[in-house]
Amino acid sequence: MSKSFSESYKSAGVDITAGYAAVELMKSHIARTKTEGVVSDIGGFGGLFMPDLTGMKAPVLVSGTDGVGTKLKIAFLLDKHDTVGIDCVAMCVNDIVCSGATPLFFLDYIALGKNIPEKVAAIVSGVAEGCVMAGAALIGGETAEMPGFYPEDEYDLAGFSVGIVDRDKIIDGSKAAKGDILIALPSSGVHSNGFSLVRKVFDVEKSDIKAYSAELGVSIGETLLTPTRIYVKPVLALIKEVNVKGISHITGGGFYENIPRSLPKGLSAKIDEKSLKIPPIFSLIQRVGNIPKRDMFNTFNMGVGMCITVSKEDADRALSILRANGEDAYVIGEITRGDEEMVIC
């Protein structure tokens, strides 16, 4: 393919040759994510993927889209760009697996003030790492240089993923019942939501978030930039062996908004607060920001990245399978009857 060049476009702030350089740098990262279903190479107008439908009676596509949000501000301040791509993938594929679906592929969208090929390649390296963690192929994307719209040293990152599940295996929470057990999969920290509040609490643009924090064992900035955990492979392993009734990805809205989404009306999630393994960063946010406890649980994941509902009879087996797949899973509560969808006690 010939490489075009426009001096006039470059004078307006868009260097298309930088885009070509970025693509060359990201090729090795994209190659790591290739799966059997990938039909096309990057560079085409669309990413092609042929799913394996063997054994499926009524395949259903499940899609998810999201961005990293204002957590990117922390990446800008630390000038570290190789992990936010993991967040971007995680926010999409963790949603998809809540339906019991297997993520197939992912596409990203990077909009920036100035295309610096090495920075773009670092961002995509994180996206690729997230795809590898999820078992999804990175089959395309878009890098849009937008001078005058974004500052030269800033960018936005979003993406979407598509997965597949047989219709009779969709998990929608409808089969949850009184007495079922709620199992937590631990988060790595704040993940990728609530950062507008986090940034306000720590006044990140003015304070030194690179300074060591004895309470955290590392700097506040490093703690906040810890990427979102991807739960796809352990959850899919669990689904193969246990009747999973409901799965909630704990993102924006925290416990109060997300856990009830996987419950039928008339049922309540009763959480034992004493059972929760809450990372120190949340205590620090609550103390420094003087934030009420309910607001904390209504904004952040509080150490629980995903909540899984199984019957009481399957709980021990579920815990064993999850732990065998690298998850420090533990019980945080049960399903009861009640008018309140969420009770933390």
C-alpha positions in Angstrom: 0.0 0.0 0.0 1.4 3.4 -0.9 2.1 5.9 1.8 0.3 9.2 1.1 1.5 12.5 2.5 -0.1 15.9 2.8 1.9 19.0 3.7 -1.3 21.0 4.0 -2.8 18.5 6.4 0.4 18.4 8.4 0.3 22.2 8.7 -3.1 21.9 10.2 -1.7 19.6 12.9 -2.4 16.1 11.5 0.7 14.1 10.4 -0.6 11.0 8.6 2.9 9.6 8.4 2.9 9.4 12.2 -0.2 7.2 11.9 1.7 4.8 9.6 4.5 4.7 12.1 2.1 4.0 14.9 0.6 1.1 13.0 4.0 -0.5 12.4 4.9 -0.2 16.1 1.6 -1.8 17.2 1.7 -4.8 14.8 3.6 -7.0 17.1 1.2 -6.3 20.0 -1.8 -7.1 17.8 -0.3 -10.3 16.6 -0.2 -11.6 20.2 -4.0 -11.6 20.3 -4.8 -13.5 17.1 -7.2 -16.4 17.5 -8.5 -19.1 15.2 -11.5 -17.0 14.2 -9.5 -14.0 12.8 -9.9 -13.8 9.0 -8.4 -10.4 8.3 -5.2 -8.5 9.0 -5.1 -4.9 10.2 -5.3 -2.3 7.5 -8.7 -3.2 6.0 -11.9 -1.2 6.3 -13.4 -3.7 8.7 -12.2 -6.4 11.0 -13.3 -9.9 9.9 -14.0 -12.7 12.3 -15.5 -16.2 11.7 -16.9 -17.7 15.0 -16.9 -21.4 15.6 -20.5 -22.3 16.1 -19.9 -26.0 16.6 -22.4 -27.5 19.1 -24.4 -24.3 19.3 -28.2 -24.6 18.7 -29.1 -20.9 18.8 -26.0 -18.6 19.0 -26.6 -15.2 20.4 -24.1 -12.3 20.0 -23.5 -10.2 23.1 -21.8 -6.8 22.8 -20.2 -4.4 25.3 -18.7 -0.9 24.9 -17.0 1.4 27.3 -14.0 3.7 27.9 -11.4 4.3 30.5 -12.9 7.6 31.7 -11.1 10.2 33.7 -8.7 7.5 35.1 -6.7 8.6 32.0 -5.8 11.8 33.8 -3.7 9.7 36.2 -1.9 8.1 33.2 -1.2 11.6 31.9 0.2 12.8 35.2 2.4 9.7 35.6 3.2 9.6 31.9 2.5 5.9 31.9 0.3 4.6 29.1 0.8 0.9 28.8 -1.9 -0.2 31.3 -5.0 1.8 30.5 -5.7 -0.4 27.5 -6.2 -3.3 29.9 -8.9 -1.1 31.7 -10.6 -0.5 28.4 -10.8 -4.1 27.4 -11.8 -5.1 31.0 -14.7 -2.8 31.1 -16.2 -4.4 28.0 -15.4 -8.1 28.3 -16.3 -8.2 32.0 -19.7 -7.0 31.1 -20.0 -9.6 28.3 -19.2 -12.5 30.5 -21.9 -11.6 32.9 -24.3 -13.0 30.3 -22.3 -16.2 30.2 -20.8 -15.2 26.8 -17.3 -15.8 25.5 -15.7 -12.6 24.2 -14.6 -13.1 20.5 -13.0 -9.9 19.5 -12.3 -6.3 20.4 -11.8 -3.0 18.6 -10.4 0.2 20.2 -10.7 3.9 19.4 -8.0 6.3 20.4 -8.5 10.0 19.9 -5.6 12.3 20.6 -4.3 15.8 20.2 -1.0 14.7 18.6 -0.1 11.3 17.3 3.1 10.3 18.9 3.7 6.8 17.5 5.5 5.4 20.6 2.7 6.6 22.9 0.0 5.1 20.7 2.0 1.8 20.6 2.2 1.8 24.4 -1.6 2.3 24.7 -2.2 -0.5 22.2 0.2 -2.8 24.0 -2.1 -2.5 27.0 -5.2 -3.2 24.8 -3.4 -6.3 23.4 -2.5 -7.5 26.9 -6.2 -7.2 28.0 -7.3 -9.1 24.9 -4.8 -11.9 25.7 -6.2 -12.0 29.3 -9.7 -12.3 27.9 -8.9 -14.7 25.0 -10.3 -12.1 22.5 -8.7 -11.0 19.3 -7.8 -7.4 18.6 -9.1 -7.3 15.0 -9.1 -3.5 14.4 -9.4 0.0 15.7 -9.0 3.6 15.0 -6.5 6.3 15.9 -7.9 9.8 15.3 -5.5 12.8 15.5 -7.6 15.8 16.5 -5.5 18.9 17.0 -7.4 21.8 18.7 -9.9 19.3 20.1 -7.6 17.5 22.6 -4.5 19.0 24.1 -1.3 17.6 22.5 -0.4 15.5 25.4 -3.9 14.0 26.1 -6.1 11.4 24.5 -9.3 9.5 25.0 -9.6 5.7 24.8 -12.7 3.6 24.3 -13.6 0.4 22.6 -16.1 -2.4 22.2 -16.2 -6.2 22.2 -18.5 -8.9 20.8 -19.0 -12.3 22.4 -21.2 -15.3 21.8 -23.4 -17.6 23.9 -25.9 -20.3 23.1 -29.4 -19.0 23.8 -30.3 -21.6 26.4 -27.1 -20.9 28.3 -27.7 -17.1 28.8 -27.3 -16.0 32.4 -29.7 -13.3 33.2 -30.4 -13.6 37.0 -33.9 -14.8 36.5 -33.3 -18.2 38.2 -31.8 -16.6 41.4 -33.7 -17.7 44.6 -33.9 -17.1 48.3 -31.0 -18.8 50.0 -28.6 -18.5 47.1 -25.0 -17.5 47.9 -23.1 -14.4 46.8 -19.5 -15.0 45.9 -17.0 -12.2 45.5 -14.1 -12.0 43.0 -11.6 -9.5 44.4 -10.8 -6.3 42.6 -7.3 -4.9 42.1 -8.4 -1.6 43.6 -10.5 1.3 42.2 -10.5 -0.3 38.7 -11.9 2.2 36.2 -14.9 4.0 37.8 -15.5 6.8 40.3 -12.4 8.7 39.2 -14.1 12.1 39.0 -14.6 11.7 42.7 -11.2 10.2 43.3 -9.5 13.1 41.5 -11.5 15.6 43.6 -10.6 13.9 46.8 -6.9 13.8 46.2 -6.8 17.0 44.1 -4.5 15.1 41.7 -3.7 18.0 39.4 -2.1 20.0 42.3 -0.9 17.4 44.8 2.1 15.0 44.4 0.5 11.7 43.6 4.0 10.3 42.8 5.0 10.6 46.5 5.3 7.3 48.5 2.3 6.5 50.7 3.2 4.4 53.8 -0.5 3.5 54.1 -0.5 2.0 50.6 3.0 0.8 50.3 3.4 2.6 47.0 2.4 6.0 45.7 -1.2 7.1 45.4 -0.7 7.5 41.7 0.6 4.0 41.2 -2.2 2.5 43.2 -4.9 4.4 41.3 -3.4 3.4 37.9 -3.5 -0.3 38.8 -5.4 -1.9 35.9 -8.9 -3.4 36.1 -8.9 -7.1 36.6 -10.3 -9.3 33.8 -12.4 -12.1 35.0 -13.4 -13.8 31.8 -11.3 -17.0 31.9 -12.1 -18.0 35.5 -15.8 -17.2 35.1 -16.1 -19.2 31.9 -14.3 -22.1 33.7 -16.9 -21.9 36.5 -19.8 -21.8 34.1 -18.7 -25.0 32.5 -18.9 -26.9 35.9 -21.5 -25.1 38.0 -25.0 -23.7 37.5 -24.3 -20.0 37.8 -27.5 -18.1 38.3 -26.3 -14.5 38.2 -23.2 -12.4 37.6 -22.7 -8.7 38.4 -19.7 -6.6 37.2 -19.2 -4.0 39.9 -18.5 -0.8 38.1 -20.1 2.7 38.3 -22.9 2.7 40.8 -21.0 0.2 43.0 -22.9 -2.4 45.0 -26.3 -0.6 45.1 -26.7 -0.3 41.4 -25.0 -3.4 40.0 -25.8 -6.4 42.2 -29.6 -5.9 41.9 -29.3 -6.0 38.1 -28.8 -9.8 38.4 -31.7 -10.4 40.7 -35.5 -10.9 40.0 -37.9 -8.5 41.6 -38.8 -9.3 45.2 -35.4 -10.6 46.1 -32.7 -8.8 48.0 -28.9 -9.1 48.2 -27.8 -9.2 51.8 -24.1 -8.4 52.1 -22.1 -9.1 55.3 -19.9 -6.0 55.5 -17.5 -7.7 57.9 -16.7 -10.4 55.3 -15.4 -7.9 52.7 -11.7 -7.7 52.0 -11.5 -3.9 51.3 -8.2 -2.7 50.0 -6.5 0.3 51.8 -7.1 2.7 49.0 -10.8 2.8 49.7 -10.3 3.6 53.4 -7.9 6.4 52.3 -10.5 7.8 49.9 -13.2 7.7 52.4 -11.2 9.4 55.1 -9.5 12.1 53.0 -12.8 12.9 51.2 -15.0 12.6 54.3 -17.3 10.4 52.2 -20.3 8.6 53.8 -20.2 4.8 53.8 -23.3 4.5 51.6 -21.7 6.8 49.0 -18.6 4.6 49.0 -20.6 1.5 48.3 -22.7 3.4 45.8 -19.7 4.6 43.8 -16.8 2.2 44.1 -16.4 -1.6 44.0 -15.0 -1.7 47.5 -12.7 -4.6 46.7 -15.3 -6.7 44.9 -14.8 -6.6 41.1 -17.4 -9.2 40.3 -20.2 -10.9 42.3 -21.5 -14.3 41.4 -24.8 -16.0 42.5 -24.9 -19.8 42.9 -27.1 -22.1 45.0 -26.1 -22.9 48.5 -25.4 -26.5 47.4 -23.0 -25.4 44.7 -21.1 -22.8 46.8 -18.2 -24.9 48.0 -17.6 -26.3 44.5 -17.8 -22.9 42.9 -15.2 -21.5 45.4 -12.9 -24.5 44.7 -13.1 -24.0 40.9 -12.6 -20.2 41.1 -9.6 -20.6 43.4 -8.1 -23.3 41.1 -8.3 -20.7 38.3 -6.4 -18.0 40.2 -9.3 -16.2 42.0 -9.2 -15.6 45.8 -13.0 -16.0 45.8 -15.0 -15.9 49.0 -18.6 -15.6 50.2 -19.9 -12.2 51.0 -23.6 -12.8 51.5 -26.9 -14.4 50.4 -30.1 -13.8 48.6 -33.2 -13.1 50.8 -36.7 -11.8 50.2 -37.3 -8.2 50.8 -38.3 -4.8 49.4 -34.8 -3.4 49.5 -32.8 -4.7 46.6 -29.5 -4.3 48.5 -28.8 -4.5 52.2 -25.3 -4.1 53.7 -25.1 -5.1 57.3 
